[in-house]
């Protein structure tokens, strides 16, 4: 999974550390080209075909071994698209809106990374991100080709058997009197590992939260705080050229609304209609040194809404207004092959993902009870990640 996330979200990662001799300016044109096809069925998630690229042209400056600064532009482009709605940022593919459409989707790129201690780095500006170490129900890898780069502040810990990533992503900045709320997303992802002979035991801990608010709107819009959390346990073992792992995670969802005198809960719009929920996620995977990954996972969730995760694990429909789903059981089969040994300048990946919904039910106001049998959806994709340094 790490190899897949690193390739699919490779444009969001810096890679290795800063070398002492890197004292000059260097040009680093980085690109991810993709053909990503989502064939989704049913009333839960919209399908889409995403052919395009993300091009990040940046200049890198390292004044010494402790500091690395990058500046440039990030360009997301879908082949055949002439205009881009503003809603394409952060939340994935949005409906077309001519009033906010623009011919290009360019964003500034600026990152400063400072090594504070041998095991601690601080990042300001655009964040380092290959999924933050989050499992798929908490982070959808597809965000690497649909969402803007995260930006804010970040602390990275690499202390041998303990790793952690704490970040704040400032989504929506507001001025005094702005008609929209500020929006902030942050999280912590940590993992401690322990050796048990030939086995490796690890304990992952994850938390993601979103705040919608702002003092200038305190009397006209409700403040909303939502969060996902996860605690888990995993074991790993190496057999020949393969790494075998098994994990299980207990996850939760929580929402807290603060309504003011001009608002009541009756005025709240869909889709987040749950105040709390839970999920159980288990997976087994095998990853071979030559680039092959095979993974099988099982999800059971009730009243669960992922903030950044795949909508396939949500109990709220993403494409049918007002539809909420009862307990969901989802089996996922995933395979990927990454060829990166051909060259240090690029890698090629092919991936497939199959979602199997076991029989489920749901409710939609004004309609009969929704009853569905087994449904399947799948994703197929090809990706080329180019990362030269000139």
Secondary structure, 3 states (H helix, E strand, C coil): CHHHHHHHCHHHCCCCCCCCCCCCEEEEEEEEEEEEEEECCCCCCCCEEEEEEEEEEEEEEEEECCEEEEEEEEEEEECCCCCECHHHCCCCCCCCCCCCCECCCEEEEEEEEEEEECCEEEEEEECCCCCCCCCCCCCCHHHHHCCCCCEEEEEEEEECCEEEEEEEEEEECCCCCCCCCEEEEEEEEEEEEEEECCEEEEEEEEEEEEEEECHHHCCCCCEEEEEEEEEEEEEEEEECCEEEEEEEEEEEEEEEEECCCCCCHHHCCCCCCCCEEEEEEEEEEEEECCCEEEEEEEEEEECCCCCCCCHHHCCECCCCCCCEECCEEEEEEEEEEEECCCCCCEEEEEEEEEEEECCEEEECCCCCCEEECCEEEEEEEEEEEEECCC
